[in-house]
Amino acid sequence: LSHSRSSVVLSVLKHAKEQGKRFNVIITQTEPNKTGLQAAKEIKELGIVVKVILDSSVAVHIDNVDFVLVGAEGVTESGGIINRIGTYQMAILAKARSKPFYVVVESHKFNRIYPLTQNDIPWKEKSHNKLLEEENDTDKKEEDDIDNDKDGNNNGCCD
């Protein structure tokens, strides 16, 4: 299970595929900018079976995964992870279900800031109107093709 798009996560998945490992990936759509959809396209291009799920359905799928693998925007000196909204919930669910939770990140993302709470991190958010405009421009077929073939099957992933 993964969340959003991370170049390091993609590199790890590519390396595992090249080593002959057999696995499927479940990835969240990652609202509001749907970066998980972009990651899913890239994962599919690597020849890996991928299924996109809604961010809010992680709890339904957590029992069907072996582990969670995410990237991060930053790692604090105390070990705190700074990442997209949704990562924290995934970590809590993974812990509750005794699923390993791995964070892969480049060394230049380690820093010495100490956010006290999530509210201390400046998040860029788009306005609701901008999101609605982008939603109307999205090609739904492109989203459907990521985790379903033309017959509506999910390519054997995660049954």
C-alpha positions in Angstrom: 0.0 0.0 0.0 1.3 3.4 -0.9 0.2 7.0 -0.8 0.7 9.9 -3.3 3.7 10.0 -5.7 7.2 9.6 -4.6 10.2 9.2 -6.9 12.0 7.1 -4.2 9.0 4.8 -3.8 8.9 4.4 -7.6 12.7 3.6 -7.6 12.2 1.0 -4.9 9.3 -0.7 -6.8 11.3 -0.6 -10.0 14.3 -2.2 -8.3 12.2 -4.9 -6.8 10.6 -5.7 -10.2 14.1 -5.9 -11.8 15.1 -8.3 -9.0 12.2 -10.6 -10.1 10.0 -10.0 -7.1 6.3 -10.6 -7.7 3.9 -8.2 -6.1 0.9 -5.9 -6.6 0.6 -2.3 -5.5 -2.4 -0.6 -4.0 -2.2 3.2 -4.0 -4.5 5.9 -2.8 -5.8 8.4 -5.3 -4.4 11.1 -3.1 -6.8 14.0 -3.0 -7.1 16.9 -3.7 -4.6 16.9 -6.6 -4.7 13.2 -7.3 -0.9 12.6 -7.3 -1.6 8.9 -6.7 -3.2 8.6 -10.1 0.1 9.8 -11.7 2.1 7.4 -9.6 -0.3 4.6 -10.6 0.3 5.3 -14.3 4.1 5.2 -13.7 3.8 2.0 -11.7 1.7 0.4 -14.5 4.3 1.4 -17.0 6.9 -0.6 -15.0 4.8 -3.7 -15.6 3.5 -3.9 -12.0 -0.2 -4.6 -11.3 -1.6 -1.5 -9.5 -5.0 -0.8 -8.0 -6.1 2.8 -7.2 -8.3 3.3 -4.1 -10.0 6.2 -2.5 -8.0 7.8 0.3 -11.0 7.2 2.6 -11.0 3.5 1.9 -7.6 2.6 3.3 -9.2 1.0 6.4 -11.1 -1.4 4.1 -7.9 -2.5 2.3 -5.3 -2.5 5.1 -5.9 -6.1 6.0 -5.1 -7.1 2.4 -1.6 -5.6 2.3 1.8 -6.9 3.6 3.2 -3.5 4.4 2.9 0.2 3.7 5.6 2.1 1.7 5.5 5.8 1.5 7.9 8.7 0.6 8.2 11.9 2.6 8.6 15.6 2.1 11.0 15.6 5.0 12.2 13.8 8.1 12.8 15.7 11.3 15.8 15.0 13.6 13.5 13.4 16.1 12.2 11.0 13.5 9.0 12.8 12.6 7.7 12.4 9.1 6.4 15.4 7.0 4.3 14.2 4.1 1.0 14.6 2.3 -2.3 14.7 4.2 -3.4 11.1 4.6 -0.1 9.6 5.5 -0.7 9.9 9.3 -4.0 8.0 9.0 -2.3 5.3 7.1 0.4 5.0 9.8 -2.2 4.7 12.5 -4.2 2.0 10.6 -1.0 0.1 9.8 0.0 0.2 13.5 -3.5 -0.9 14.6 -3.3 -3.9 12.2 0.4 -4.7 12.9 1.4 -3.9 9.4 5.0 -2.7 8.8 5.1 1.0 7.8 8.2 2.0 5.8 9.3 5.5 4.8 11.8 5.8 2.0 13.4 9.2 1.5 16.6 10.9 0.1 19.1 11.9 2.7 18.8 15.6 1.7 15.3 15.6 3.2 16.5 15.1 6.7 16.3 18.4 8.6 16.4 19.9 12.1 12.9 21.4 12.3 10.7 20.4 15.1 7.0 20.9 14.2 5.0 20.5 17.4 1.8 19.6 15.6 0.6 19.1 12.1 -0.7 22.7 12.2 2.8 24.0 12.4 3.5 22.9 8.8 2.5 25.3 6.1 0.4 23.4 3.6 -0.6 24.8 0.2 -4.2 24.2 -0.4 -6.2 24.9 -3.6 -9.5 26.7 -3.4 -12.6 24.6 -3.8 -13.5 26.4 -7.1 -10.1 25.5 -8.6 -10.5 21.9 -7.6 -14.0 21.8 -9.2 -12.6 23.2 -12.4 -9.8 20.6 -12.5 -12.3 17.8 -11.6 -14.5 18.8 -14.7 -11.4 18.7 -16.9 -10.3 15.2 -15.8 -10.8 12.4 -18.2 -12.6 9.7 -16.3 -11.7 7.0 -18.7 -8.0 7.6 -18.0 -8.7 7.0 -14.3 -10.7 3.9 -14.9 -8.0 2.3 -17.1 -5.5 2.4 -14.3 -6.9 -0.3 -12.2 -9.5 -1.9 -14.5 -9.1 -3.5 -17.9 -11.7 -3.0 -20.6 -13.8 -5.8 -19.2 -14.0 -4.2 -15.8 -11.7 -6.7 -14.2 -9.0 -5.5 -11.8 -6.2 -7.4 -13.4 -6.1 -10.0 -10.6 -4.9 -7.4 -8.1 -6.0 -7.8 -4.6 -9.0 -10.1 -5.0 
